[in-house]
Each structure stands twice: as structure tokens, then as C-alpha cells.
Amino acid sequence: MRLTIRYFAAARAAAGAESAVVDVDSDATLGQLEAFLAAGNPDLERVLARCSYLRDSIALCDRDARLGRCDTVDVLPPFAGG
């Protein structure tokens, strides 16, 4: 499936882009997506380890969870403040 990844804050800086479009299997897990996105980018790998995610605007925290059919994954690093 074609998936739009939207990076925010430190994730955007580490990725060097606001977004990316990737092709992944809908059976892939969040952890597998993380590994795919971080491949060859140790700065992004460090940031992703601390991030939370929204899958089509719904929180996805379990890195063993399958992505299923979706269109967008938002990558949200910890933000300062409340």
C-alpha cells in the first residue's frame, strides 16, 4: 500500500523532510515501518525510538501492531511543555 508519512518537530529535522510517501505491506508492523524509515539514518532512528504515532488520526503505540490498511502515519516526537 502507498502510505504518506508526515514528520513533525525533531522527526522532521532528522528526516530532512516534512513528509515522505512509501510503499509498505499492510501486514507490516509499526516497528517494521520504523526500521524501514530509519534505514541508513541514525539520527532519525534515535528520534523514532522516542516517538508516538497516529495512524489515520488514531493513536498507535504498540510497535508490534500491524498497520493494516491506512493512508497516513504521523510521526510525533515528544514535545516540550504541557
mmCIF file of the N, C-alpha and C atoms, coordinates in Angstrom:
data_MODEL
# 
_entry.id   MODEL 
# 
loop_
_atom_site.group_PDB 
_atom_site.id 
_atom_site.type_symbol 
_atom_site.label_atom_id 
_atom_site.label_alt_id 
_atom_site.label_comp_id 
_atom_site.label_asym_id 
_atom_site.label_entity_id 
_atom_site.label_seq_id 
_atom_site.pdbx_PDB_ins_code 
_atom_site.Cartn_x 
_atom_site.Cartn_y 
_atom_site.Cartn_z 
_atom_site.occupancy 
_atom_site.B_iso_or_equiv 
_atom_site.pdbx_formal_charge 
_atom_site.auth_seq_id 
_atom_site.auth_comp_id 
_atom_site.auth_asym_id 
_atom_site.auth_atom_id 
_atom_site.pdbx_PDB_model_num 
ATOM 1   N N  . MET A 1 1  ? 0.848  -1.171 0.000  1.00 0.00 ? 1  MET A N  1 
ATOM 2   C CA . MET A 1 1  ? 0.000  0.000  0.000  1.00 0.00 ? 1  MET A CA 1 
ATOM 3   C C  . MET A 1 1  ? 0.893  1.232  0.000  1.00 0.00 ? 1  MET A C  1 
ATOM 4   N N  . ARG A 1 2  ? 0.385  2.277  -0.560 1.00 0.00 ? 2  ARG A N  1 
ATOM 5   C CA . ARG A 1 2  ? 1.096  3.558  -0.572 1.00 0.00 ? 2  ARG A CA 1 
ATOM 6   C C  . ARG A 1 2  ? 0.680  4.327  0.676  1.00 0.00 ? 2  ARG A C  1 
ATOM 7   N N  . LEU A 1 3  ? 1.688  4.809  1.415  1.00 0.00 ? 3  LEU A N  1 
ATOM 8   C CA . LEU A 1 3  ? 1.466  5.416  2.724  1.00 0.00 ? 3  LEU A CA 1 
ATOM 9   C C  . LEU A 1 3  ? 2.196  6.752  2.793  1.00 0.00 ? 3  LEU A C  1 
ATOM 10  N N  . THR A 1 4  ? 1.499  7.782  3.249  1.00 0.00 ? 4  THR A N  1 
ATOM 11  C CA . THR A 1 4  ? 2.128  9.080  3.457  1.00 0.00 ? 4  THR A CA 1 
ATOM 12  C C  . THR A 1 4  ? 2.586  9.168  4.906  1.00 0.00 ? 4  THR A C  1 
ATOM 13  N N  . ILE A 1 5  ? 3.861  9.458  5.088  1.00 0.00 ? 5  ILE A N  1 
ATOM 14  C CA . ILE A 1 5  ? 4.444  9.650  6.414  1.00 0.00 ? 5  ILE A CA 1 
ATOM 15  C C  . ILE A 1 5  ? 4.611  11.150 6.610  1.00 0.00 ? 5  ILE A C  1 
ATOM 16  N N  . ARG A 1 6  ? 4.045  11.679 7.690  1.00 0.00 ? 6  ARG A N  1 
ATOM 17  C CA . ARG A 1 6  ? 4.200  13.104 7.995  1.00 0.00 ? 6  ARG A CA 1 
ATOM 18  C C  . ARG A 1 6  ? 5.040  13.229 9.260  1.00 0.00 ? 6  ARG A C  1 
ATOM 19  N N  . TYR A 1 7  ? 6.162  13.937 9.127  1.00 0.00 ? 7  TYR A N  1 
ATOM 20  C CA . TYR A 1 7  ? 7.092  14.123 10.239 1.00 0.00 ? 7  TYR A CA 1 
ATOM 21  C C  . TYR A 1 7  ? 6.844  15.479 10.906 1.00 0.00 ? 7  TYR A C  1 
ATOM 22  N N  . PHE A 1 8  ? 6.959  15.508 12.224 1.00 0.00 ? 8  PHE A N  1 
ATOM 23  C CA . PHE A 1 8  ? 6.788  16.741 12.971 1.00 0.00 ? 8  PHE A CA 1 
ATOM 24  C C  . PHE A 1 8  ? 8.007  17.001 13.848 1.00 0.00 ? 8  PHE A C  1 
ATOM 25  N N  . ALA A 1 9  ? 8.296  18.288 14.079 1.00 0.00 ? 9  ALA A N  1 
ATOM 26  C CA . ALA A 1 9  ? 9.330  18.760 15.008 1.00 0.00 ? 9  ALA A CA 1 
ATOM 27  C C  . ALA A 1 9  ? 10.670 18.050 14.780 1.00 0.00 ? 9  ALA A C  1 
ATOM 28  N N  . ALA A 1 10 ? 11.223 17.408 15.816 1.00 0.00 ? 10 ALA A N  1 
ATOM 29  C CA . ALA A 1 10 ? 12.547 16.779 15.722 1.00 0.00 ? 10 ALA A CA 1 
ATOM 30  C C  . ALA A 1 10 ? 12.577 15.668 14.679 1.00 0.00 ? 10 ALA A C  1 
ATOM 31  N N  . ALA A 1 11 ? 11.466 14.986 14.481 1.00 0.00 ? 11 ALA A N  1 
ATOM 32  C CA . ALA A 1 11 ? 11.416 13.937 13.457 1.00 0.00 ? 11 ALA A CA 1 
ATOM 33  C C  . ALA A 1 11 ? 11.579 14.556 12.069 1.00 0.00 ? 11 ALA A C  1 
ATOM 34  N N  . ARG A 1 12 ? 10.972 15.715 11.861 1.00 0.00 ? 12 ARG A N  1 
ATOM 35  C CA . ARG A 1 12 ? 11.108 16.414 10.576 1.00 0.00 ? 12 ARG A CA 1 
ATOM 36  C C  . ARG A 1 12 ? 12.564 16.811 10.351 1.00 0.00 ? 12 ARG A C  1 
ATOM 37  N N  . ALA A 1 13 ? 13.192 17.335 11.386 1.00 0.00 ? 13 ALA A N  1 
ATOM 38  C CA . ALA A 1 13 ? 14.597 17.739 11.263 1.00 0.00 ? 13 ALA A CA 1 
ATOM 39  C C  . ALA A 1 13 ? 15.486 16.539 10.967 1.00 0.00 ? 13 ALA A C  1 
ATOM 40  N N  . ALA A 1 14 ? 15.274 15.436 11.662 1.00 0.00 ? 14 ALA A N  1 
ATOM 41  C CA . ALA A 1 14 ? 16.108 14.251 11.464 1.00 0.00 ? 14 ALA A CA 1 
ATOM 42  C C  . ALA A 1 14 ? 15.872 13.610 10.096 1.00 0.00 ? 14 ALA A C  1 
ATOM 43  N N  . ALA A 1 15 ? 14.629 13.633 9.637  1.00 0.00 ? 15 ALA A N  1 
ATOM 44  C CA . ALA A 1 15 ? 14.301 13.042 8.336  1.00 0.00 ? 15 ALA A CA 1 
ATOM 45  C C  . ALA A 1 15 ? 14.745 13.944 7.191  1.00 0.00 ? 15 ALA A C  1 
ATOM 46  N N  . GLY A 1 16 ? 14.844 15.248 7.469  1.00 0.00 ? 16 GLY A N  1 
ATOM 47  C CA . GLY A 1 16 ? 15.218 16.188 6.426  1.00 0.00 ? 16 GLY A CA 1 
ATOM 48  C C  . GLY A 1 16 ? 14.079 16.481 5.462  1.00 0.00 ? 16 GLY A C  1 
ATOM 49  N N  . ALA A 1 17 ? 12.847 16.199 5.895  1.00 0.00 ? 17 ALA A N  1 
ATOM 50  C CA . ALA A 1 17 ? 11.674 16.418 5.043  1.00 0.00 ? 17 ALA A CA 1 
ATOM 51  C C  . ALA A 1 17 ? 10.428 16.511 5.912  1.00 0.00 ? 17 ALA A C  1 
ATOM 52  N N  . GLU A 1 18 ? 9.412  17.186 5.396  1.00 0.00 ? 18 GLU A N  1 
ATOM 53  C CA . GLU A 1 18 ? 8.134  17.255 6.099  1.00 0.00 ? 18 GLU A CA 1 
ATOM 54  C C  . GLU A 1 18 ? 7.348  15.961 5.973  1.00 0.00 ? 18 GLU A C  1 
ATOM 55  N N  . SER A 1 19 ? 7.534  15.294 4.841  1.00 0.00 ? 19 SER A N  1 
ATOM 56  C CA . SER A 1 19 ? 6.760  14.079 4.599  1.00 0.00 ? 19 SER A CA 1 
ATOM 57  C C  . SER A 1 19 ? 7.490  13.184 3.609  1.00 0.00 ? 19 SER A C  1 
ATOM 58  N N  . ALA A 1 20 ? 6.990  11.977 3.506  1.00 0.00 ? 20 ALA A N  1 
ATOM 59  C CA . ALA A 1 20 ? 7.508  11.010 2.546  1.00 0.00 ? 20 ALA A CA 1 
ATOM 60  C C  . ALA A 1 20 ? 6.362  10.094 2.149  1.00 0.00 ? 20 ALA A C  1 
ATOM 61  N N  . VAL A 1 21 ? 6.433  9.574  0.958  1.00 0.00 ? 21 VAL A N  1 
ATOM 62  C CA . VAL A 1 21 ? 5.468  8.578  0.500  1.00 0.00 ? 21 VAL A CA 1 
ATOM 63  C C  . VAL A 1 21 ? 6.243  7.281  0.311  1.00 0.00 ? 21 VAL A C  1 
ATOM 64  N N  . VAL A 1 22 ? 5.769  6.229  0.977  1.00 0.00 ? 22 VAL A N  1 
ATOM 65  C CA . VAL A 1 22 ? 6.456  4.941  0.926  1.00 0.00 ? 22 VAL A CA 1 
ATOM 66  C C  . VAL A 1 22 ? 5.464  3.846  0.558  1.00 0.00 ? 22 VAL A C  1 
ATOM 67  N N  . ASP A 1 23 ? 5.981  2.768  0.030  1.00 0.00 ? 23 ASP A N  1 
ATOM 68  C CA . ASP A 1 23 ? 5.170  1.584  -0.246 1.00 0.00 ? 23 ASP A CA 1 
ATOM 69  C C  . ASP A 1 23 ? 5.513  0.535  0.793  1.00 0.00 ? 23 ASP A C  1 
ATOM 70  N N  . VAL A 1 24 ? 4.513  0.100  1.542  1.00 0.00 ? 24 VAL A N  1 
ATOM 71  C CA . VAL A 1 24 ? 4.697  -0.934 2.556  1.00 0.00 ? 24 VAL A CA 1 
ATOM 72  C C  . VAL A 1 24 ? 3.547  -1.924 2.474  1.00 0.00 ? 24 VAL A C  1 
ATOM 73  N N  . ASP A 1 25 ? 3.788  -3.094 2.991  1.00 0.00 ? 25 ASP A N  1 
ATOM 74  C CA . ASP A 1 25 ? 2.757  -4.124 3.062  1.00 0.00 ? 25 ASP A CA 1 
ATOM 75  C C  . ASP A 1 25 ? 1.810  -3.785 4.205  1.00 0.00 ? 25 ASP A C  1 
ATOM 76  N N  . SER A 1 26 ? 0.524  -3.951 4.007  1.00 0.00 ? 26 SER A N  1 
ATOM 77  C CA . SER A 1 26 ? -0.440 -3.647 5.077  1.00 0.00 ? 26 SER A CA 1 
ATOM 78  C C  . SER A 1 26 ? -0.270 -4.585 6.266  1.00 0.00 ? 26 SER A C  1 
ATOM 79  N N  . ASP A 1 27 ? 0.434  -5.700 6.093  1.00 0.00 ? 27 ASP A N  1 
ATOM 80  C CA . ASP A 1 27 ? 0.718  -6.613 7.204  1.00 0.00 ? 27 ASP A CA 1 
ATOM 81  C C  . ASP A 1 27 ? 1.938  -6.182 8.005  1.00 0.00 ? 27 ASP A C  1 
ATOM 82  N N  . ALA A 1 28 ? 2.640  -5.161 7.545  1.00 0.00 ? 28 ALA A N  1 
ATOM 83  C CA . ALA A 1 28 ? 3.820  -4.681 8.269  1.00 0.00 ? 28 ALA A CA 1 
ATOM 84  C C  . ALA A 1 28 ? 3.410  -4.134 9.630  1.00 0.00 ? 28 ALA A C  1 
ATOM 85  N N  . THR A 1 29 ? 4.308  -4.253 10.593 1.00 0.00 ? 29 THR A N  1 
ATOM 86  C CA . THR A 1 29 ? 4.054  -3.701 11.922 1.00 0.00 ? 29 THR A CA 1 
ATOM 87  C C  . THR A 1 29 ? 4.591  -2.276 12.006 1.00 0.00 ? 29 THR A C  1 
ATOM 88  N N  . LEU A 1 30 ? 4.182  -1.575 13.029 1.00 0.00 ? 30 LEU A N  1 
ATOM 89  C CA . LEU A 1 30 ? 4.711  -0.242 13.274 1.00 0.00 ? 30 LEU A CA 1 
ATOM 90  C C  . LEU A 1 30 ? 6.227  -0.304 13.445 1.00 0.00 ? 30 LEU A C  1 
ATOM 91  N N  . GLY A 1 31 ? 6.714  -1.298 14.154 1.00 0.00 ? 31 GLY A N  1 
ATOM 92  C CA . GLY A 1 31 ? 8.154  -1.462 14.344 1.00 0.00 ? 31 GLY A CA 1 
ATOM 93  C C  . GLY A 1 31 ? 8.887  -1.677 13.031 1.00 0.00 ? 31 GLY A C  1 
ATOM 94  N N  . GLN A 1 32 ? 8.298  -2.439 12.136 1.00 0.00 ? 32 GLN A N  1 
ATOM 95  C CA . GLN A 1 32 ? 8.911  -2.653 10.823 1.00 0.00 ? 32 GLN A CA 1 
ATOM 96  C C  . GLN A 1 32 ? 8.918  -1.360 10.018 1.00 0.00 ? 32 GLN A C  1 
ATOM 97  N N  . LEU A 1 33 ? 7.850  -0.586 10.125 1.00 0.00 ? 33 LEU A N  1 
ATOM 98  C CA . LEU A 1 33 ? 7.821  0.708  9.445  1.00 0.00 ? 33 LEU A CA 1 
ATOM 99  C C  . LEU A 1 33 ? 8.912  1.618  9.996  1.00 0.00 ? 33 LEU A C  1 
ATOM 100 N N  . GLU A 1 34 ? 9.059  1.642  11.312 1.00 0.00 ? 34 GLU A N  1 
ATOM 101 C CA . GLU A 1 34 ? 10.130 2.437  11.937 1.00 0.00 ? 34 GLU A CA 1 
ATOM 102 C C  . GLU A 1 34 ? 11.494 2.047  11.379 1.00 0.00 ? 34 GLU A C  1 
ATOM 103 N N  . ALA A 1 35 ? 11.770 0.750  11.334 1.00 0.00 ? 35 ALA A N  1 
ATOM 104 C CA . ALA A 1 35 ? 13.061 0.271  10.830 1.00 0.00 ? 35 ALA A CA 1 
ATOM 105 C C  . ALA A 1 35 ? 13.265 0.674  9.374  1.00 0.00 ? 35 ALA A C  1 
ATOM 106 N N  . PHE A 1 36 ? 12.215 0.577  8.580  1.00 0.00 ? 36 PHE A N  1 
ATOM 107 C CA . PHE A 1 36 ? 12.288 0.958  7.167  1.00 0.00 ? 36 PHE A CA 1 
ATOM 108 C C  . PHE A 1 36 ? 12.594 2.444  7.032  1.00 0.00 ? 36 PHE A C  1 
ATOM 109 N N  . LEU A 1 37 ? 11.902 3.279  7.798  1.00 0.00 ? 37 LEU A N  1 
ATOM 110 C CA . LEU A 1 37 ? 12.106 4.725  7.717  1.00 0.00 ? 37 LEU A CA 1 
ATOM 111 C C  . LEU A 1 37 ? 13.493 5.132  8.188  1.00 0.00 ? 37 LEU A C  1 
ATOM 112 N N  . ALA A 1 38 ? 14.021 4.439  9.191  1.00 0.00 ? 38 ALA A N  1 
ATOM 113 C CA . ALA A 1 38 ? 15.302 4.806  9.795  1.00 0.00 ? 38 ALA A CA 1 
ATOM 114 C C  . ALA A 1 38 ? 16.510 4.221  9.058  1.00 0.00 ? 38 ALA A C  1 
ATOM 115 N N  . ALA A 1 39 ? 16.287 3.322  8.137  1.00 0.00 ? 39 ALA A N  1 
ATOM 116 C CA . ALA A 1 39 ? 17.400 2.656  7.444  1.00 0.00 ? 39 ALA A CA 1 
ATOM 117 C C  . ALA A 1 39 ? 18.364 3.690  6.869  1.00 0.00 ? 39 ALA A C  1 
ATOM 118 N N  . GLY A 1 40 ? 19.607 3.613  7.309  1.00 0.00 ? 40 GLY A N  1 
ATOM 119 C CA . GLY A 1 40 ? 20.652 4.498  6.811  1.00 0.00 ? 40 GLY A CA 1 
ATOM 120 C C  . GLY A 1 40 ? 20.640 5.899  7.411  1.00 0.00 ? 40 GLY A C  1 
ATOM 121 N N  . ASN A 1 41 ? 19.785 6.141  8.410  1.00 0.00 ? 41 ASN A N  1 
ATOM 122 C CA . ASN A 1 41 ? 19.708 7.460  9.022  1.00 0.00 ? 41 ASN A CA 1 
ATOM 123 C C  . ASN A 1 41 ? 19.713 7.312  10.545 1.00 0.00 ? 41 ASN A C  1 
ATOM 124 N N  . PRO A 1 42 ? 20.911 7.237  11.160 1.00 0.00 ? 42 PRO A N  1 
ATOM 125 C CA . PRO A 1 42 ? 20.981 7.020  12.605 1.00 0.00 ? 42 PRO A CA 1 
ATOM 126 C C  . PRO A 1 42 ? 20.332 8.135  13.428 1.00 0.00 ? 42 PRO A C  1 
ATOM 127 N N  . ASP A 1 43 ? 20.335 9.369  12.923 1.00 0.00 ? 43 ASP A N  1 
ATOM 128 C CA . ASP A 1 43 ? 19.667 10.456 13.650 1.00 0.00 ? 43 ASP A CA 1 
ATOM 129 C C  . ASP A 1 43 ? 18.166 10.210 13.716 1.00 0.00 ? 43 ASP A C  1 
ATOM 130 N N  . LEU A 1 44 ? 17.582 9.818  12.605 1.00 0.00 ? 44 LEU A N  1 
ATOM 131 C CA . LEU A 1 44 ? 16.149 9.528  12.588 1.00 0.00 ? 44 LEU A CA 1 
ATOM 132 C C  . LEU A 1 44 ? 15.838 8.300  13.435 1.00 0.00 ? 44 LEU A C  1 
ATOM 133 N N  . GLU A 1 45 ? 16.700 7.318  13.408 1.00 0.00 ? 45 GLU A N  1 
ATOM 134 C CA . GLU A 1 45 ? 16.498 6.121  14.233 1.00 0.00 ? 45 GLU A CA 1 
ATOM 135 C C  . GLU A 1 45 ? 16.398 6.494  15.713 1.00 0.00 ? 45 GLU A C  1 
ATOM 136 N N  . ARG A 1 46 ? 17.285 7.364  16.181 1.00 0.00 ? 46 ARG A N  1 
ATOM 137 C CA . ARG A 1 46 ? 17.249 7.794  17.592 1.00 0.00 ? 46 ARG A CA 1 
ATOM 138 C C  . ARG A 1 46 ? 15.953 8.530  17.920 1.00 0.00 ? 46 ARG A C  1 
ATOM 139 N N  . VAL A 1 47 ? 15.514 9.390  17.019 1.00 0.00 ? 47 VAL A N  1 
ATOM 140 C CA . VAL A 1 47 ? 14.287 10.147 17.256 1.00 0.00 ? 47 VAL A CA 1 
ATOM 141 C C  . VAL A 1 47 ? 13.074 9.214  17.243 1.00 0.00 ? 47 VAL A C  1 
ATOM 142 N N  . LEU A 1 48 ? 13.005 8.319  16.279 1.00 0.00 ? 48 LEU A N  1 
ATOM 143 C CA . LEU A 1 48 ? 11.845 7.432  16.162 1.00 0.00 ? 48 LEU A CA 1 
ATOM 144 C C  . LEU A 1 48 ? 11.649 6.568  17.397 1.00 0.00 ? 48 LEU A C  1 
ATOM 145 N N  . ALA A 1 49 ? 12.743 6.228  18.066 1.00 0.00 ? 49 ALA A N  1 
ATOM 146 C CA . ALA A 1 49 ? 12.649 5.393  19.272 1.00 0.00 ? 49 ALA A CA 1 
ATOM 147 C C  . ALA A 1 49 ? 11.842 6.082  20.377 1.00 0.00 ? 49 ALA A C  1 
ATOM 148 N N  . ARG A 1 50 ? 11.732 7.411  20.304 1.00 0.00 ? 50 ARG A N  1 
ATOM 149 C CA . ARG A 1 50 ? 11.011 8.176  21.335 1.00 0.00 ? 50 ARG A CA 1 
ATOM 150 C C  . ARG A 1 50 ? 9.648  8.677  20.852 1.00 0.00 ? 50 ARG A C  1 
ATOM 151 N N  . CYS A 1 51 ? 9.295  8.402  19.621 1.00 0.00 ? 51 CYS A N  1 
ATOM 152 C CA . CYS A 1 51 ? 8.094  8.982  19.023 1.00 0.00 ? 51 CYS A CA 1 
ATOM 153 C C  . CYS A 1 51 ? 6.824  8.207  19.352 1.00 0.00 ? 51 CYS A C  1 
ATOM 154 N N  . SER A 1 52 ? 5.729  8.929  19.230 1.00 0.00 ? 52 SER A N  1 
ATOM 155 C CA . SER A 1 52 ? 4.416  8.289  19.197 1.00 0.00 ? 52 SER A CA 1 
ATOM 156 C C  . SER A 1 52 ? 3.876  8.488  17.784 1.00 0.00 ? 52 SER A C  1 
ATOM 157 N N  . TYR A 1 53 ? 2.820  7.761  17.456 1.00 0.00 ? 53 TYR A N  1 
ATOM 158 C CA . TYR A 1 53 ? 2.332  7.731  16.081 1.00 0.00 ? 53 TYR A CA 1 
ATOM 159 C C  . TYR A 1 53 ? 0.817  7.849  16.039 1.00 0.00 ? 53 TYR A C  1 
ATOM 160 N N  . LEU A 1 54 ? 0.346  8.456  14.957 1.00 0.00 ? 54 LEU A N  1 
ATOM 161 C CA . LEU A 1 54 ? -1.075 8.464  14.649 1.00 0.00 ? 54 LEU A CA 1 
ATOM 162 C C  . LEU A 1 54 ? -1.250 7.760  13.315 1.00 0.00 ? 54 LEU A C  1 
ATOM 163 N N  . ARG A 1 55 ? -2.111 6.773  13.296 1.00 0.00 ? 55 ARG A N  1 
ATOM 164 C CA . ARG A 1 55 ? -2.442 6.030  12.075 1.00 0.00 ? 55 ARG A CA 1 
ATOM 165 C C  . ARG A 1 55 ? -3.816 6.510  11.637 1.00 0.00 ? 55 ARG A C  1 
ATOM 166 N N  . ASP A 1 56 ? -3.876 7.275  10.545 1.00 0.00 ? 56 ASP A N  1 
ATOM 167 C CA . ASP A 1 56 ? -5.126 7.902  10.109 1.00 0.00 ? 56 ASP A CA 1 
ATOM 168 C C  . ASP A 1 56 ? -5.813 8.593  11.281 1.00 0.00 ? 56 ASP A C  1 
ATOM 169 N N  . SER A 1 57 ? -5.039 9.394  12.018 1.00 0.00 ? 57 SER A N  1 
ATOM 170 C CA . SER A 1 57 ? -5.503 10.235 13.138 1.00 0.00 ? 57 SER A CA 1 
ATOM 171 C C  . SER A 1 57 ? -5.861 9.472  14.410 1.00 0.00 ? 57 SER A C  1 
ATOM 172 N N  . ILE A 1 58 ? -5.543 8.192  14.478 1.00 0.00 ? 58 ILE A N  1 
ATOM 173 C CA . ILE A 1 58 ? -5.808 7.383  15.676 1.00 0.00 ? 58 ILE A CA 1 
ATOM 174 C C  . ILE A 1 58 ? -4.474 6.916  16.242 1.00 0.00 ? 58 ILE A C  1 
ATOM 175 N N  . ALA A 1 59 ? -4.299 7.093  17.556 1.00 0.00 ? 59 ALA A N  1 
ATOM 176 C CA . ALA A 1 59 ? -3.032 6.732  18.211 1.00 0.00 ? 59 ALA A CA 1 
ATOM 177 C C  . ALA A 1 59 ? -2.681 5.271  17.972 1.00 0.00 ? 59 ALA A C  1 
ATOM 178 N N  . LEU A 1 60 ? -1.419 5.047  17.668 1.00 0.00 ? 60 LEU A N  1 
ATOM 179 C CA . LEU A 1 60 ? -0.876 3.696  17.503 1.00 0.00 ? 60 LEU A CA 1 
ATOM 180 C C  . LEU A 1 60 ? 0.438  3.667  18.271 1.00 0.00 ? 60 LEU A C  1 
ATOM 181 N N  . CYS A 1 61 ? 0.473  2.915  19.355 1.00 0.00 ? 61 CYS A N  1 
ATOM 182 C CA . CYS A 1 61 ? 1.634  2.919  20.248 1.00 0.00 ? 61 CYS A CA 1 
ATOM 183 C C  . CYS A 1 61 ? 2.392  1.599  20.246 1.00 0.00 ? 61 CYS A C  1 
ATOM 184 N N  . ASP A 1 62 ? 1.711  0.513  19.972 1.00 0.00 ? 62 ASP A N  1 
ATOM 185 C CA . ASP A 1 62 ? 2.303  -0.821 20.041 1.00 0.00 ? 62 ASP A CA 1 
ATOM 186 C C  . ASP A 1 62 ? 3.116  -1.080 18.781 1.00 0.00 ? 62 ASP A C  1 
ATOM 187 N N  . ARG A 1 63 ? 4.424  -1.174 18.936 1.00 0.00 ? 63 ARG A N  1 
ATOM 188 C CA . ARG A 1 63 ? 5.288  -1.372 17.778 1.00 0.00 ? 63 ARG A CA 1 
ATOM 189 C C  . ARG A 1 63 ? 5.142  -2.761 17.155 1.00 0.00 ? 63 ARG A C  1 
ATOM 190 N N  . ASP A 1 64 ? 4.449  -3.664 17.838 1.00 0.00 ? 64 ASP A N  1 
ATOM 191 C CA . ASP A 1 64 ? 4.163  -4.983 17.270 1.00 0.00 ? 64 ASP A CA 1 
ATOM 192 C C  . ASP A 1 64 ? 2.818  -5.017 16.543 1.00 0.00 ? 64 ASP A C  1 
ATOM 193 N N  . ALA A 1 65 ? 2.068  -3.914 16.598 1.00 0.00 ? 65 ALA A N  1 
ATOM 194 C CA . ALA A 1 65 ? 0.755  -3.849 15.955 1.00 0.00 ? 65 ALA A CA 1 
ATOM 195 C C  . ALA A 1 65 ? 0.908  -3.718 14.447 1.00 0.00 ? 65 ALA A C  1 
ATOM 196 N N  . ARG A 1 66 ? 0.061  -4.407 13.722 1.00 0.00 ? 66 ARG A N  1 
ATOM 197 C CA . ARG A 1 66 ? 0.057  -4.322 12.269 1.00 0.00 ? 66 ARG A CA 1 
ATOM 198 C C  . ARG A 1 66 ? -0.545 -2.987 11.840 1.00 0.00 ? 66 ARG A C  1 
ATOM 199 N N  . LEU A 1 67 ? -0.012 -2.431 10.786 1.00 0.00 ? 67 LEU A N  1 
ATOM 200 C CA . LEU A 1 67 ? -0.525 -1.160 10.287 1.00 0.00 ? 67 LEU A CA 1 
ATOM 201 C C  . LEU A 1 67 ? -1.931 -1.296 9.720  1.00 0.00 ? 67 LEU A C  1 
ATOM 202 N N  . GLY A 1 68 ? -2.196 -2.403 9.047  1.00 0.00 ? 68 GLY A N  1 
ATOM 203 C CA . GLY A 1 68 ? -3.484 -2.547 8.382  1.00 0.00 ? 68 GLY A CA 1 
ATOM 204 C C  . GLY A 1 68 ? -3.593 -1.538 7.254  1.00 0.00 ? 68 GLY A C  1 
ATOM 205 N N  . ARG A 1 69 ? -4.755 -1.484 6.629  1.00 0.00 ? 69 ARG A N  1 
ATOM 206 C CA . ARG A 1 69 ? -4.963 -0.529 5.544  1.00 0.00 ? 69 ARG A CA 1 
ATOM 207 C C  . ARG A 1 69 ? -5.076 0.874  6.134  1.00 0.00 ? 69 ARG A C  1 
ATOM 208 N N  . CYS A 1 70 ? -4.254 1.770  5.663  1.00 0.00 ? 70 CYS A N  1 
ATOM 209 C CA . CYS A 1 70 ? -4.316 3.155  6.113  1.00 0.00 ? 70 CYS A CA 1 
ATOM 210 C C  . CYS A 1 70 ? -3.675 4.032  5.048  1.00 0.00 ? 70 CYS A C  1 
ATOM 211 N N  . ASP A 1 71 ? -3.868 5.342  5.220  1.00 0.00 ? 71 ASP A N  1 
ATOM 212 C CA . ASP A 1 71 ? -3.338 6.299  4.248  1.00 0.00 ? 71 ASP A CA 1 
ATOM 213 C C  . ASP A 1 71 ? -2.193 7.131  4.787  1.00 0.00 ? 71 ASP A C  1 
ATOM 214 N N  . THR A 1 72 ? -2.251 7.457  6.099  1.00 0.00 ? 72 THR A N  1 
ATOM 215 C CA . THR A 1 72 ? -1.295 8.397  6.672  1.00 0.00 ? 72 THR A CA 1 
ATOM 216 C C  . THR A 1 72 ? -0.820 7.930  8.035  1.00 0.00 ? 72 THR A C  1 
ATOM 217 N N  . VAL A 1 73 ? 0.478  8.087  8.273  1.00 0.00 ? 73 VAL A N  1 
ATOM 218 C CA . VAL A 1 73 ? 1.044  7.883  9.603  1.00 0.00 ? 73 VAL A CA 1 
ATOM 219 C C  . VAL A 1 73 ? 1.773  9.169  9.978  1.00 0.00 ? 73 VAL A C  1 
ATOM 220 N N  . ASP A 1 74 ? 1.357  9.765  11.104 1.00 0.00 ? 74 ASP A N  1 
ATOM 221 C CA . ASP A 1 74 ? 2.015  10.951 11.632 1.00 0.00 ? 74 ASP A CA 1 
ATOM 222 C C  . ASP A 1 74 ? 3.044  10.528 12.667 1.00 0.00 ? 74 ASP A C  1 
ATOM 223 N N  . VAL A 1 75 ? 4.241  11.096 12.567 1.00 0.00 ? 75 VAL A N  1 
ATOM 224 C CA . VAL A 1 75 ? 5.343  10.771 13.467 1.00 0.00 ? 75 VAL A CA 1 
ATOM 225 C C  . VAL A 1 75 ? 5.516  11.951 14.430 1.00 0.00 ? 75 VAL A C  1 
ATOM 226 N N  . LEU A 1 76 ? 5.232  11.699 15.716 1.00 0.00 ? 76 LEU A N  1 
ATOM 227 C CA . LEU A 1 76 ? 5.184  12.770 16.716 1.00 0.00 ? 76 LEU A CA 1 
ATOM 228 C C  . LEU A 1 76 ? 6.226  12.560 17.802 1.00 0.00 ? 76 LEU A C  1 
ATOM 229 N N  . PRO A 1 77 ? 7.321  13.313 17.762 1.00 0.00 ? 77 PRO A N  1 
ATOM 230 C CA . PRO A 1 77 ? 8.297  13.214 18.851 1.00 0.00 ? 77 PRO A CA 1 
ATOM 231 C C  . PRO A 1 77 ? 7.734  13.871 20.102 1.00 0.00 ? 77 PRO A C  1 
ATOM 232 N N  . PRO A 1 78 ? 8.351  13.623 21.247 1.00 0.00 ? 78 PRO A N  1 
ATOM 233 C CA . PRO A 1 78 ? 7.905  14.315 22.465 1.00 0.00 ? 78 PRO A CA 1 
ATOM 234 C C  . PRO A 1 78 ? 8.030  15.828 22.292 1.00 0.00 ? 78 PRO A C  1 
ATOM 235 N N  . PHE A 1 79 ? 7.018  16.526 22.721 1.00 0.00 ? 79 PHE A N  1 
ATOM 236 C CA . PHE A 1 79 ? 7.013  17.985 22.622 1.00 0.00 ? 79 PHE A CA 1 
ATOM 237 C C  . PHE A 1 79 ? 7.276  18.586 23.985 1.00 0.00 ? 79 PHE A C  1 
ATOM 238 N N  . ALA A 1 80 ? 7.917  19.728 24.027 1.00 0.00 ? 80 ALA A N  1 
ATOM 239 C CA . ALA A 1 80 ? 8.154  20.443 25.291 1.00 0.00 ? 80 ALA A CA 1 
ATOM 240 C C  . ALA A 1 80 ? 6.848  21.059 25.761 1.00 0.00 ? 80 ALA A C  1 
ATOM 241 N N  . GLY A 1 81 ? 6.733  21.228 27.042 1.00 0.00 ? 81 GLY A N  1 
ATOM 242 C CA . GLY A 1 81 ? 5.553  21.873 27.599 1.00 0.00 ? 81 GLY A CA 1 
ATOM 243 C C  . GLY A 1 81 ? 4.471  20.873 27.927 1.00 0.00 ? 81 GLY A C  1 
ATOM 244 N N  . GLY A 1 82 ? 3.273  21.373 28.197 1.00 0.00 ? 82 GLY A N  1 
ATOM 245 C CA . GLY A 1 82 ? 2.169  20.547 28.646 1.00 0.00 ? 82 GLY A CA 1 
ATOM 246 C C  . GLY A 1 82 ? 1.383  19.998 27.555 1.00 0.00 ? 82 GLY A C  1 
# 
